[in-house]
Every structure is written in C-alpha cells, then in structure tokens.
Amino acid sequence: MNDTEKQKFLRALTALKLGPQIDGNQYSYDDFVSIHLQYKTKVHGTPLFLPWHRALLSIFEQHLQRIDPDVFVPYWDWGSESQTPELSSIFYSSAFGGHGPACIPDGIAQGWVRKFPDNDPNLAGSCLCRLWTNGKIGPLMSNDQLQSQVIPAYNDFASFAPHLEIIHGAVHVLVGGGPAGDLWQMYSPNDPIFYLHHSNVDRIWELWQSQSSQHLTDFSEDKSQILEPFSIVLSDVLDNAQNCIQYGPTGAPSPGQQIQPPSPSGSSVVSLAVRRARPPGSGDSNNPVRRRLLGSPLVDCDLDKRDSSMQPYGFLAPLPPSWADMNNISLQKVREVELLHETWIRQRNNRIGHHYHRCRARS
C-alpha cells in the first residue's frame, strides 16, 4: 500500500467517523460498533464468526468507497512482524497512533470518542484507549507458524474456524492492552485497527479456502441463512473472488528481519497491504521472551544463543478466561490451542540452534 492509498483510506475513515453522512450510506462509523455489539453472541464462538465478519468488512468497505471510490480496506499483516508488533507502521503518528496511559495520544483516532456502548456513562463520550505494558504489545503468531501448522492442519471448516478465532483473539487482547482498551472488548470496532485486523483474519481464512474447491465452499451449517443485519446470504460470501475481493502480497518484513523504529516523519508504509475490492456500482467481478501463565507472575525465559543470526520466537501470552467467556469459547479449547502453539515455538527455537530453558518465575 503506497502513501497515497494510505492517505485516501485514512481520510475516508475520518469522514465516516466524523461525518456528515454520505448519500447512499446506511450506517455511520459508530453504527458499525453498535451492530457488532448487538450481534456479539450470535457471531462469536459460533460458525458464523468468519462469514459474518467477512460480510461486515464488505459493507464497511462499501461505505468508505461511497466517500472515495479508490479506497479499499487494507490488512495488517501482523504475522510478518509478530515478534515486535509495537514497531509496526500502523502505530505511527501518521497512521493509527500508538498507546497511552489513558487516551490514544496521536494518529487519526486521537480525539475520537465512543458513542457506543451507550449504556455505560463511563464509556459513552469518552476517548478511545490502547494500554500496553512498558510500551510493548508482546509476540503474536508468526506467518510461518500459520502456514506450516495451522492452515494445513484442518480439512474442514468446523475444525479450522475455532482455531483461527482463538488466534485472532490474541491480537484483540494484546493490542487493546487490557480490559480498558477498546480492542479488548466487544465494542472493538471503535478502534479503526479492528478493520485492518479482521481483514487479515479474512485473508487467512481465504488462504485456508484456497487449498481446494472443497475448502472453498465448506461451511458447517446452513449456507442459505441470512447474515443479519446485512441481508446477505451466507453462501454469497464464501468465495471472495466472486465479490471482486483480492488480497495482494504483503510488503512487510519477514519475522527474522530487523524492523526499523518509526522515522520522525512517520511516512513509511510497511505493514499495510492491499485488499482490492470493487467499488459499489462498478464493473465486474526482537527482546527476551516473556510469558504470562494463568495465575502466575510475569516470567523470564532465558534462551542460550548459539551461533545463529536468527532470533527465538516469544510465546504468546495466554488469553484471559474472561476473554474466552465473553466470546463464548471453551477455556479448555483455548488452552489446547495455546499448547499446540507453544509446542511449535519451542521446537522451532530448538531447531534453529537455541536451547529453551524452563521459565523461572521472578521472585
């Protein structure tokens, strides 16, 4: 995504948030937050998670394109910068801003306020938040793990989809930075990073679908059901190509590649990659590994470095039980998925010439 495309996207987002509403647009930016809250129990921890959010992305994108027909929703390829995601260009002041002790301090969402949830006077009308610990987000899942362990492991949607939903939860929790962060909660669309994150989740689903024609159309429930409130038939969102949506390659560095800190101008566009979509009405179709254990203090995991230019991967922080409960997902299932990932990372770190020593809790 080049700088011109990025600026067009940011301007359209701002216009959708701040108004006025464009002719033909049914929803405002805040309406999408309300919709996500309204349908939270129906589309989280259920088979509808992936197709419903694909439909949401499509409708949201169309609203942006009525503001600027050249705009598309890009994806944040967090798997390409999984070990130091806080250095991502999306957190530059020229894009979505970073984190703060209270409100998001810079970027386009600086000064944005919540309209929803509107049933809590402590939230409605207050600023958006991302609250990281010591300026760090923590490791996310890498693309090589996704491509070698997750995507090829499942032959049916019913097995794959819950795994991907749990993976996606780590981004919400860690980038949100805790329950006070918007991305952590069901009103996560308040933070515009929601859409870049879910665009990447949708891309990962598409990668899984691309394995065969059976994968492409597989779904574990009735494909003729309507995705509300968008009035879209579920079967109509299974094939992105039929809806003129195409994910371009990422321009982000590989996980072992050094990521430079933000430049003063913040002009680099590293992490935003292309998601092409048809405008409405047009044509056809790197740090010591840190890990938080359930009920345990922060721990340091020392890695004995051998002669290798590669760095070890950090372990993903376990998802809080409250997140699993909020998303209607079995905590046992969450822990099973996390154990699979931990085992893969330990084997990978050993394989590249690093000894993993048992973590000792700080005294």
C-alpha positions in Angstrom: 0.0 0.0 0.0 1.6 3.2 -1.1 1.4 6.5 0.8 -1.3 8.0 -1.5 -3.5 4.9 -0.9 -2.9 5.1 2.8 -3.9 8.8 3.0 -7.0 8.2 1.0 -8.0 5.4 3.3 -7.3 7.5 6.5 -9.3 10.4 5.1 -12.3 8.2 4.2 -12.2 6.6 7.7 -12.1 10.1 9.3 -15.0 11.2 7.2 -17.1 8.2 8.0 -16.4 8.7 11.7 -16.9 12.5 11.9 -19.5 12.9 9.1 -21.5 14.2 7.6 -23.1 11.0 6.3 -22.8 10.5 2.6 -25.9 9.8 0.4 -26.3 6.1 0.0 -24.6 5.1 3.2 -27.0 3.4 5.6 -24.6 3.4 8.6 -22.3 5.8 10.3 -18.9 4.7 11.7 -20.4 4.3 15.1 -23.4 2.3 13.8 -20.9 -0.5 12.9 -19.8 -0.5 16.6 -23.4 -0.8 17.6 -24.1 -3.7 15.2 -21.1 -5.6 16.5 -22.4 -5.2 20.0 -25.9 -6.2 19.0 -24.9 -9.4 17.3 -22.0 -10.3 19.6 -23.4 -13.6 21.0 -24.6 -14.8 17.6 -21.3 -14.3 15.8 -18.6 -15.1 18.3 -17.8 -18.6 19.4 -20.1 -19.8 16.6 -19.6 -20.9 13.0 -20.8 -17.5 11.9 -17.7 -15.8 13.1 -15.8 -15.8 9.9 -18.5 -15.3 7.3 -20.3 -12.6 9.4 -17.2 -10.6 9.8 -16.4 -11.0 6.1 -19.8 -9.5 5.4 -19.2 -6.7 7.9 -15.9 -5.9 6.2 -17.6 -5.8 2.8 -20.4 -3.4 3.9 -17.9 -1.2 5.8 -15.7 -1.1 2.7 -18.6 -0.1 0.5 -19.4 2.8 2.9 -15.8 4.0 2.6 -16.0 3.7 -1.2 -19.0 6.0 -1.4 -16.8 8.6 0.2 -13.9 7.8 -2.1 -14.2 5.1 -4.8 -10.5 4.5 -4.8 -10.4 3.3 -1.2 -10.2 -0.3 0.0 -9.8 -1.8 3.5 -6.1 -2.9 3.8 -5.0 -5.7 6.0 -2.4 -5.5 8.8 -0.1 -8.5 8.3 0.8 -8.9 12.0 2.3 -12.3 11.3 5.1 -10.7 9.4 6.2 -8.6 12.3 4.9 -10.9 15.0 7.8 -10.5 17.5 7.8 -6.7 17.7 4.4 -5.7 16.6 4.6 -2.4 18.5 7.1 -1.2 15.9 4.6 -1.6 13.1 4.0 1.4 10.9 0.3 1.2 11.7 1.1 2.7 15.1 3.0 5.7 13.6 1.5 9.1 14.4 0.8 9.5 10.7 -1.5 6.4 10.8 -3.4 5.0 13.7 -1.2 6.2 16.6 0.3 4.3 19.5 -0.8 3.8 23.1 -1.1 6.0 26.1 -1.7 5.9 29.8 -5.3 6.9 29.0 -6.4 8.1 25.6 -4.8 7.2 22.2 -2.2 10.0 22.1 -1.8 10.5 18.3 -2.9 9.3 14.9 -6.2 9.6 13.3 -8.1 8.3 16.3 -6.7 10.9 18.6 -9.7 12.8 19.9 -12.2 10.3 18.7 -14.9 9.5 21.4 -17.0 6.5 21.9 -20.7 6.7 21.1 -21.2 3.0 21.9 -21.6 1.3 24.2 -24.3 3.8 25.2 -25.5 2.0 28.3 -22.4 2.9 30.4 -22.0 6.6 31.2 -18.3 5.9 32.0 -17.7 4.8 28.4 -20.1 6.8 26.2 -18.5 10.1 25.2 -15.0 9.0 26.5 -11.8 8.7 24.4 -10.5 5.5 22.8 -7.8 3.6 24.6 -4.8 1.3 23.9 -2.9 0.4 27.1 0.3 -1.5 26.5 2.7 -2.6 29.2 6.1 -0.8 29.1 5.4 0.1 25.5 5.3 -3.5 24.4 2.4 -5.5 22.9 4.0 -8.9 23.1 4.6 -11.6 20.5 1.8 -12.5 18.1 1.5 -15.6 15.9 4.0 -15.6 13.0 3.1 -16.3 9.4 5.4 -19.3 9.2 3.5 -20.9 12.1 0.2 -20.1 10.4 1.3 -21.5 7.1 3.1 -24.6 8.4 1.0 -25.6 11.4 -2.4 -24.0 11.3 -3.7 -23.8 7.8 -2.8 -27.3 6.6 -3.9 -29.0 9.8 -7.6 -28.9 9.2 -9.6 -30.4 6.3 -13.0 -29.0 7.4 -14.3 -25.6 8.4 -15.7 -26.8 11.7 -12.2 -27.6 12.9 -10.3 -24.7 11.4 -12.6 -21.8 12.2 -12.5 -22.1 16.1 -8.7 -22.3 15.9 -8.5 -19.1 13.8 -10.9 -17.3 16.1 -8.7 -18.1 19.1 -5.6 -16.9 17.2 -7.4 -13.7 16.3 -8.3 -13.1 20.0 -4.6 -12.6 20.9 -4.4 -9.5 18.7 -7.5 -8.0 20.3 -6.3 -8.6 23.8 -2.6 -7.6 23.3 -3.1 -4.6 21.1 -6.0 -3.4 23.3 -3.7 -3.9 26.2 -6.3 -4.9 28.8 -10.0 -4.6 29.5 -9.8 -0.8 29.4 -8.6 -0.9 25.8 -11.3 -0.8 23.1 -9.9 -3.6 21.0 -10.1 -5.9 24.0 -13.9 -5.5 24.2 -16.9 -6.3 22.1 -17.0 -2.6 21.2 -13.6 -3.2 19.5 -14.7 -1.5 16.2 -14.3 1.8 18.0 -10.6 1.4 17.2 -10.1 1.5 13.5 -7.3 -1.1 13.7 -10.2 -3.5 14.2 -10.9 -3.4 10.4 -7.2 -4.0 9.4 -7.0 -6.9 11.9 -10.2 -8.5 10.6 -9.2 -8.0 7.0 -6.0 -10.1 7.8 -8.1 -12.7 9.6 -10.3 -12.9 6.5 -7.2 -13.2 4.3 -6.0 -16.2 6.5 -9.4 -17.8 6.0 -9.0 -17.3 2.3 -5.6 -18.9 2.4 -7.2 -21.9 4.0 -10.0 -21.9 1.5 -7.5 -21.8 -1.4 -6.3 -25.4 -0.7 -9.1 -27.0 -2.7 -12.6 -26.4 -4.1 -13.9 -28.4 -1.1 -12.2 -26.0 1.3 -13.6 -23.0 -0.6 -17.2 -23.8 -0.1 -17.1 -25.7 3.2 -19.2 -24.5 6.0 -20.6 -26.4 9.0 -24.2 -25.0 9.0 -26.9 -23.9 6.6 -25.3 -21.9 3.8 -28.6 -20.4 2.8 -29.1 -18.5 6.1 -29.1 -14.7 6.1 -26.3 -12.7 7.6 -28.1 -10.0 9.5 -28.5 -7.1 9.6 -26.8 -7.0 6.2 -29.4 -9.2 4.4 -26.6 -11.2 2.7 -26.9 -14.9 2.0 -24.1 -16.7 3.7 -23.2 -18.7 0.6 -22.6 -15.4 -1.2 -19.6 -14.5 0.9 -17.8 -17.9 0.8 -15.8 -17.0 -2.4 -14.1 -13.7 -2.2 -13.3 -13.8 -5.9 -16.9 -13.8 -6.8 -17.2 -10.5 -4.9 -14.2 -9.0 -6.6 -12.1 -9.1 -3.5 -8.4 -9.9 -3.9 -5.7 -9.9 -1.2 -2.4 -8.6 -2.5 1.0 -9.7 -1.1 2.4 -8.1 2.0 5.2 -5.5 1.9 6.1 -6.2 5.5 9.5 -7.7 6.6 9.9 -11.3 7.4 9.8 -12.2 11.2 13.7 -12.5 11.4 14.2 -9.2 9.6 15.2 -6.1 11.6 12.3 -3.6 11.8 13.4 0.0 12.0 11.8 2.3 14.5 9.4 5.0 13.3 11.0 7.8 11.4 10.3 11.3 12.5 8.0 11.8 9.6 6.3 8.5 10.1 6.0 8.2 6.3 6.9 4.6 5.9 4.1 2.3 4.9 5.4 -1.1 5.9 2.5 -3.1 7.3 -0.5 -2.1 5.3 -1.0 -4.5 2.4 -3.6 -4.4 -0.4 -7.1 -5.7 -0.2 -8.7 -4.9 -3.5 -12.4 -4.6 -3.7 -14.9 -3.4 -6.3 -16.4 0.0 -5.5 -20.2 -0.1 -5.4 -21.8 0.0 -8.8 -18.6 -0.5 -10.8 -17.7 -3.3 -13.2 -17.1 -7.0 -12.5 -16.3 -9.0 -10.8 13.0 -8.8 18.6 13.5 -8.9 23.4 13.9 -11.7 26.0 11.0 -14.0 25.7 8.3 -13.0 28.2 5.3 -15.1 29.0 2.4 -14.8 31.3 1.0 -18.0 32.7 -2.5 -18.4 34.1 -2.4 -17.4 37.7 1.3 -16.8 37.7 3.5 -13.7 37.8 5.5 -12.4 34.8 8.3 -14.8 34.0 11.5 -14.5 32.0 12.5 -17.3 29.7 16.3 -17.3 29.1 17.4 -18.6 25.7 21.1 -19.7 25.3 22.0 -18.2 21.9 24.2 -20.3 19.7 25.9 -19.2 16.5 22.8 -18.1 14.7 21.6 -14.9 13.2 18.0 -15.9 13.8 16.3 -14.9 16.9 14.0 -17.1 19.0 10.3 -16.6 18.9 8.5 -15.5 22.0 5.5 -17.3 23.4 2.0 -15.8 23.0 0.5 -14.7 26.3 -2.4 -16.9 27.3 -5.8 -15.4 26.7 -7.6 -14.4 29.9 -10.5 -16.6 30.9 -12.7 -13.5 30.8 -12.0 -13.2 27.0 -13.0 -16.8 26.4 -16.2 -16.3 28.3 -17.0 -13.0 26.5 -16.5 -14.8 23.2 -18.5 -18.0 24.1 -15.4 -20.2 23.6 -14.5 -23.0 25.9 -11.4 -22.2 28.1 -10.3 -25.8 27.6 -10.3 -25.3 23.9 -8.4 -22.1 24.2 -5.7 -23.8 26.3 -5.5 -26.7 23.9 -4.8 -24.4 21.0 -2.2 -22.4 23.0 -0.4 -25.6 23.9 -0.2 -26.5 20.2 1.4 -23.1 19.5 3.8 -23.3 22.5 5.0 -26.7 21.4 5.6 -25.5 17.8 7.5 -22.4 19.0 9.7 -24.5 21.4 10.5 -27.0 18.6 11.2 -24.1 16.2 13.5 -22.3 18.7 15.5 -25.6 19.3 15.7 -26.3 15.6 17.3 -23.0 14.8 20.0 -23.6 17.4 18.6 -22.2 20.6 18.2 -24.0 23.9 15.0 -23.3 25.6 15.3 -23.4 29.4 12.4 -23.8 31.7 11.0 -20.5 32.8 11.6 -19.4 36.3 9.2 -17.0 37.9 10.6 -13.8 39.1 11.0 -13.8 42.9 
